[in-house]
Structures are given as C-alpha cells and as structure tokens.
Amino acid sequence: MRRQLRDECLNDTLFSTLPEARSAIASWKEDYNHRRPHSALGNMPPAEFAMKSTLEKQAA
C-alpha cells in the first residue's frame, strides 16, 4: 500500500497545506481500503469481499 500511496497520490499532487495533504491521503486510503478491487481478493473490493465471506460463513 505504501508504494501505491506514493505513486498514485503523493507523487502526483502538490499540497499547499498540511490539512490539505491529510485530507487527500485520507480520501485515498478510504478508496483503497474499501472500494478499490484487489487482485488478492479475486478482484473484489475489500468491503464486498468481507460481506461475501460473512454470508458464506453464515450459510455453512
């Protein structure tokens, strides 16, 4: 995640203030951790993967 944060967010943006940087990083992390598909999870976003896993455990 650190390399992707640097490559996708920090290297592409010139921040004027520390609060602006914190806000942009928080938005990027929210997207990365909850909405972006991950190949390790079968190309599903983590939130969808967690919901599917929970439903499968309940059905078992």
URTAJO-V801361 format. One line per field, one symbol per residue. phi: phi as a letter, one per 30 degrees, with the letter a starting at -180 (. if undefined). A space follows every 10 residues. Layout:
phi=???
This chain:
phi=.dddeddcbd dcbccdbded dddddddddd dddbcddcdd cihcdedddd dddddddddd
